């Protein structure tokens, strides 16, 4: 299974915000630069994470992004499920349906494997992800302009 770029960016944004507590809250542009992700992608991710209640975004002077308590304790498995969706790993119906779909055992096995993947991420939180050595590494990343 491969995560989408969107989910990857969302996880990196949350991790970055988890280590910036107590400092001036970074802006979306600053987070994009630090994570080396295009600003437009980061802005879409930030809007979704804010909608999910995982971060606060304030505009203007003194504004910026900050992780909510729900963001700190968010289950990575639940978040990945939310962002990736729970669609089947393979498409059996589609425009050219698989001729084996009525008696195939592969789809069920893949669905079970997908759920095992998510379940292995369920107990992990954003706070867990930024424990040493990751947190100090995140703090040491230089902020550059985000790629466009």
Sine and cosine of phi, psi and omega as CSV:
sin_phi,cos_phi,sin_psi,cos_psi,sin_omega,cos_omega
0.00,0.00,0.62,-0.78,-0.02,-1.00
-0.81,-0.58,0.76,-0.65,0.03,-1.00
-0.98,0.22,0.51,-0.86,0.07,-1.00
-0.95,0.30,0.34,-0.94,0.06,-1.00
-0.86,0.51,-0.60,0.80,0.00,-1.00
-0.85,0.52,-0.74,0.67,0.01,-1.00
-0.91,0.42,-0.66,0.75,0.04,-1.00
-0.85,0.52,-0.73,0.68,0.01,-1.00
-0.89,0.45,-0.68,0.74,0.00,-1.00
-0.86,0.51,-0.71,0.71,0.00,-1.00
-0.91,0.42,-0.66,0.75,0.01,-1.00
-0.92,0.39,-0.62,0.79,0.05,-1.00
-0.88,0.47,-0.74,0.67,0.00,-1.00
-0.88,0.48,-0.67,0.75,0.01,-1.00
-0.90,0.44,-0.68,0.74,0.01,-1.00
-0.89,0.46,-0.70,0.72,-0.01,-1.00
-0.92,0.39,-0.52,0.85,-0.01,-1.00
-0.90,0.43,-0.44,0.90,-0.02,-1.00
-0.99,-0.15,-0.02,1.00,-0.02,-1.00
-0.97,-0.23,0.22,0.98,0.01,-1.00
-0.87,0.49,0.66,-0.75,0.04,-1.00
1.00,0.03,-0.35,0.94,0.05,-1.00
-1.00,-0.03,0.07,-1.00,0.11,-0.99
-0.87,0.49,0.76,-0.65,-0.02,-1.00
-0.89,0.45,0.75,-0.66,0.00,-1.00
-0.96,0.28,0.40,-0.92,0.09,-1.00
-1.00,0.07,0.21,-0.98,0.06,-1.00
-0.86,0.51,-0.66,0.75,0.00,-1.00
-0.89,0.46,-0.65,0.76,0.02,-1.00
-0.91,0.41,-0.67,0.74,0.03,-1.00
-0.90,0.44,-0.68,0.74,0.03,-1.00
-0.86,0.51,-0.68,0.73,0.01,-1.00
-0.91,0.42,-0.69,0.72,0.00,-1.00
-0.90,0.44,-0.64,0.77,-0.05,-1.00
-1.00,0.04,-0.03,1.00,0.01,-1.00
0.84,0.54,0.75,0.67,-0.02,-1.00
-0.81,-0.59,0.62,-0.78,0.02,-1.00
-0.83,0.56,0.64,-0.77,-0.02,-1.00
-0.83,0.55,-0.69,0.72,-0.05,-1.00
-0.88,0.47,-0.63,0.78,0.03,-1.00
-0.92,0.39,-0.69,0.73,-0.02,-1.00
-0.89,0.45,-0.66,0.75,0.00,-1.00
-0.88,0.48,-0.65,0.76,0.03,-1.00
-0.91,0.42,-0.67,0.74,0.01,-1.00
-0.90,0.43,-0.70,0.72,0.00,-1.00
-0.87,0.50,-0.68,0.74,0.01,-1.00
-0.88,0.48,-0.67,0.75,0.00,-1.00
-0.93,0.37,-0.69,0.72,0.00,-1.00
-0.91,0.42,-0.57,0.82,0.07,-1.00
-0.92,0.40,-0.68,0.73,0.04,-1.00
-0.87,0.49,-0.57,0.82,0.02,-1.00
-0.98,0.20,-0.08,1.00,0.04,-1.00
0.98,0.17,0.31,0.95,-0.05,-1.00
-1.00,-0.04,-0.33,0.94,0.06,-1.00
-0.55,-0.83,0.38,-0.92,0.10,-1.00
-0.96,-0.29,0.65,-0.76,0.06,-1.00
-0.80,-0.60,0.87,-0.49,0.01,-1.00
-0.89,-0.45,0.69,-0.72,0.00,-1.00
-1.00,-0.02,0.27,-0.96,0.15,-0.99
0.99,0.14,-0.13,-0.99,-0.01,-1.00
-0.86,0.51,0.74,-0.67,-0.03,-1.00
0.98,0.19,0.09,1.00,-0.01,-1.00
-1.00,0.08,-0.18,-0.98,0.01,-1.00
0.64,-0.77,-0.19,-0.98,-0.05,-1.00
-0.95,-0.32,0.64,-0.77,0.09,-1.00
-0.57,-0.82,0.53,-0.85,0.02,-1.00
-0.98,0.21,0.67,-0.74,0.09,-1.00
-1.00,0.10,0.15,-0.99,0.06,-1.00
-0.89,0.45,-0.57,0.82,0.07,-1.00
-0.90,0.44,-0.57,0.82,0.04,-1.00
-0.92,0.40,-0.64,0.76,0.02,-1.00
-0.89,0.45,-0.64,0.77,-0.11,-0.99
-0.99,-0.16,0.12,0.99,-0.04,-1.00
-0.88,0.47,0.70,-0.71,0.09,-1.00
-0.96,0.29,0.78,-0.63,0.02,-1.00
-0.90,0.43,-0.62,0.78,0.04,-1.00
-0.87,0.48,-0.72,0.69,0.01,-1.00
-0.90,0.44,-0.64,0.77,0.00,-1.00
-0.91,0.41,-0.70,0.72,0.01,-1.00
-0.90,0.43,-0.65,0.76,0.08,-1.00
-0.85,0.53,-0.72,0.70,-0.03,-1.00
-0.89,0.46,-0.69,0.72,-0.08,-1.00
-0.98,0.17,-0.58,0.82,-0.04,-1.00
-1.00,0.05,-0.43,0.90,-0.10,-1.00
0.99,0.11,0.16,-0.99,-0.04,-1.00
-0.91,-0.41,0.49,0.87,0.05,-1.00
-0.90,0.43,0.36,-0.93,0.04,-1.00
-0.89,0.45,0.48,-0.88,0.03,-1.00
-0.91,0.41,-0.59,0.80,0.06,-1.00
-0.89,-0.46,0.47,-0.88,0.02,-1.00
-0.99,-0.16,0.91,-0.42,-0.06,-1.00
-0.99,-0.12,-0.36,0.93,-0.06,-1.00
-1.00,-0.10,-0.98,0.18,0.10,-0.99
0.70,0.72,-0.28,-0.96,-0.03,-1.00
-0.97,0.25,-0.49,0.87,0.08,-1.00
-0.85,-0.52,1.00,0.08,-0.07,-1.00
-0.86,0.52,0.57,-0.82,0.04,-1.00
-0.93,0.36,0.73,-0.68,-0.01,-1.00
-0.93,0.36,-0.23,0.97,-0.02,-1.00
-1.00,-0.07,-0.03,1.00,-0.18,-0.98
-0.84,0.55,-0.48,0.88,-0.04,-1.00
-0.97,0.23,-0.36,0.93,-0.03,-1.00
-0.70,-0.72,0.33,0.94,-0.08,-1.00
-0.99,0.12,0.66,-0.75,0.06,-1.00
-0.98,-0.19,-0.16,0.99,-0.04,-1.00
-0.90,0.43,-0.72,0.70,-0.04,-1.00
-0.84,0.54,-0.70,0.71,0.03,-1.00
-0.90,0.44,-0.66,0.76,0.02,-1.00
-0.91,0.42,-0.65,0.76,0.02,-1.00
-0.93,0.36,-0.61,0.79,0.05,-1.00
-0.89,0.45,-0.65,0.76,0.03,-1.00
-0.91,0.42,-0.66,0.75,0.03,-1.00
-0.91,0.41,-0.64,0.77,0.04,-1.00
-0.88,0.47,-0.70,0.71,0.01,-1.00
-0.91,0.40,-0.57,0.82,0.06,-1.00
-0.91,0.42,-0.60,0.80,0.06,-1.00
-0.88,0.48,-0.77,0.63,0.02,-1.00
-0.89,0.46,-0.68,0.73,-0.02,-1.00
-0.88,0.48,-0.56,0.83,0.02,-1.00
-0.93,0.36,-0.38,0.93,0.03,-1.00
-1.00,-0.04,-0.28,0.96,-0.07,-1.00
-0.80,0.59,-0.71,0.70,-0.06,-1.00
-0.97,0.23,-0.14,0.99,-0.05,-1.00
-1.00,0.03,0.73,-0.68,0.03,-1.00
-0.94,-0.35,0.18,-0.98,0.06,-1.00
-0.86,0.50,-0.67,0.74,0.03,-1.00
-0.86,0.52,-0.65,0.76,0.04,-1.00
-0.88,0.48,-0.62,0.78,-0.06,-1.00
-0.92,0.40,-0.43,0.90,-0.07,-1.00
-0.98,-0.21,0.20,0.98,0.10,-1.00
-0.90,0.44,0.36,-0.93,-0.01,-1.00
-0.84,0.55,0.68,-0.73,0.24,0.97
-1.00,-0.08,-0.03,1.00,-0.10,-0.99
-0.92,0.40,-0.71,0.70,-0.04,-1.00
-0.83,0.56,-0.81,0.59,0.04,-1.00
-0.87,0.49,-0.57,0.82,0.04,-1.00
-0.90,0.44,-0.69,0.73,0.03,-1.00
-0.88,0.48,-0.63,0.78,0.00,-1.00
-0.93,0.36,-0.42,0.91,-0.04,-1.00
-1.00,0.04,-0.10,1.00,-0.02,-1.00
-0.96,0.29,0.78,-0.62,0.04,-1.00
-0.96,0.29,0.64,-0.77,0.05,-1.00
-1.00,0.04,0.83,-0.55,0.09,-1.00
-0.85,-0.52,0.03,-1.00,0.04,-1.00
-0.92,0.38,0.63,-0.77,0.01,-1.00
-0.92,0.40,0.58,-0.81,0.08,-1.00
-0.92,0.38,0.54,-0.84,0.01,-1.00
-0.93,-0.37,0.00,0.00,0.00,0.00
